[in-house]
Amino acid sequence: MKFVRYALTAAAMTFATTAFAQQFPTKPVTLVVPFAAGGSNDILARHLGDNLGKMWGQPVVVSNMPGAGAAIGSAHVSKASPDGHTLLIASVTFTMNPAVQQNLPFDPVKGFKPVAMIGKVPLVMVVGKAVPAKNVQEFLETAKAKELTYATSGVGTVNQFGAELFAQSAGIKMVPVHYKGGSEAMTDVIGGHSDLFMSSMTQALPLIRGGQLRGLVVTSDQRASVAPEIPTAAEAGVKGVDVEQWWGILAPAGTPDGIINKINADINKVLGTEATKEFLARDAARPTPMSAEAFGKLIQDELQKWRTIAEKANIQAQ
């Protein structure tokens, strides 16, 4: 009898959870961007929010909460009600920050539930006229003959992790030179004050096309459609250089699986549209739909990956 009552209770709870998920959302959804307006996270959040709002019949309000390297906005979402109505758009820095910051105001694993991946875009390794290398092998010969520097947009940023991953994979040493932002870093590479920069495709392509920079490799396992002439690092002889800017959606821990799966399915529908494919392609990105479970594994793998690289390179936040 107890077993029957337990089975009936479990069935009732499952039915209630499923019904709740089907009704979601029951009010406006807040999509938190942990960076200032105008960046890639913000632009993607607004595109995604517009499309989901039309699908759901409820507004998706984008709320910018910048500060502390995305920690302020991320912490806010981790403490929000776990009902799916407050979500975070995260990027690759979500898995890099824990490798260099000791006292984050949230737990990247226990504080969140992965929902959906949005898209990915590789970095491109660029050099200026001060480095005569026209390909990776020539660059490696130069790096073994003299000490080279790489520019970053700050300690623990994706450009630094990308450069250190390349250096560790290639068996060379380079010295970081930190700048306040990507524009300053790029300017000094063009001017010959720093030797290399791991840049976003959007920032680098006009300068590569204009002859001010040379793109040596892209940091993904496939060539970028917008610059198919630039080889991957593996094709150039340096294996293991896999670092891509990515964006995804997270919910507070405890959010019911039914709601997670509904949001995942709806986001994947948006990613499948030609409008979204074209929207991402403007920044050389590609939609990367996957299950919530697969996205969760990617986060776990990257948390460990960047921690290992940070320890080897002694990358620590100031």
Salt bridges, closest charged atoms under 4 A:
ASP42 OD1 - ARG46 NE 3.01
ASP83 OD2 - LYS27 NZ 3.91
ASP83 OD1 - HIS85 ND1 3.41
GLU229 OE2 - ARG209 NH1 2.86
GLU235 OE1 - ARG223 NE 2.81
GLU244 OE1 - ARG286 NH1 3.08
ASP257 OD1 - LYS113 NZ 2.65
ASP266 OD2 - LYS262 NZ 3.15
ASP266 OD1 - LYS269 NZ 3.90
GLU274 OE2 - LYS277 NZ 3.55
ASP301 OD2 - LYS297 NZ 2.80
